[in-house]
Amino acid sequence: MNDILALHYLGASLAYSLMGVAIFWVCFIVIDKLTPYQLWKSIIEEKNQALATIVAAMCISIAIIIAASIAG
């Protein structure tokens, strides 16, 4: 029981979580730069629901890929 709550495992989980969030953030910025328009402006200011749905699907797929690569 003490092995499950060891500080080493908590630290590793925190490190992998931060690494996953950083990779996700970089991927989103790269995709935003590759598109011919600004994603955030189109979604927030122009209220483009179709683009918001596509970006949400992209975010979920990137998150699944990152989670699978970190989990091994």
C-alpha positions in Angstrom: 0.0 0.0 0.0 2.8 2.4 0.8 4.4 1.8 -2.6 1.3 3.1 -4.4 1.5 6.4 -2.5 5.3 6.8 -2.7 6.6 10.3 -3.5 8.5 8.9 -6.5 5.3 7.9 -8.3 3.6 11.2 -7.5 6.6 13.1 -8.9 6.7 10.9 -12.1 2.9 11.4 -12.6 3.3 15.2 -12.2 6.3 15.3 -14.6 4.4 13.3 -17.3 1.3 15.4 -16.9 3.3 18.6 -17.4 5.1 17.1 -20.3 1.8 16.1 -21.9 0.3 19.5 -21.4 3.4 21.2 -22.9 3.4 18.9 -25.9 -0.3 19.5 -26.4 0.2 23.3 -26.2 3.0 23.2 -28.8 0.9 21.1 -31.1 -2.0 23.5 -30.9 0.3 26.5 -31.7 1.8 24.7 -34.7 -1.6 23.8 -36.1 -2.8 27.4 -35.5 0.2 28.7 -37.5 -0.4 26.2 -40.3 -4.0 27.3 -40.9 -4.5 30.3 -43.2 -6.6 32.1 -40.6 -6.4 32.6 -36.8 -8.3 29.9 -35.1 -8.9 31.7 -31.8 -10.2 34.8 -33.5 -12.5 32.9 -35.8 -14.0 30.8 -32.9 -14.3 33.6 -30.3 -15.0 36.8 -32.3 -16.8 35.3 -35.3 -18.5 32.5 -33.3 -17.7 29.9 -36.0 -19.3 26.8 -34.5 -18.1 24.4 -37.2 -14.5 25.5 -36.8 -14.9 25.1 -33.0 -16.1 21.6 -33.4 -13.2 20.7 -35.7 -10.7 22.2 -33.3 -12.3 20.3 -30.4 -11.9 17.0 -32.3 -8.3 17.9 -33.1 -7.6 18.6 -29.4 -9.1 15.3 -28.3 -7.1 13.4 -30.9 -3.9 15.1 -30.0 -4.6 14.4 -26.3 -5.2 10.7 -27.0 -2.0 10.4 -29.0 0.0 12.1 -26.2 -1.6 10.0 -23.5 -0.9 6.8 -25.4 2.7 7.7 -26.0 3.4 8.7 -22.4 1.6 5.6 -21.0 3.7 3.4 -23.3 
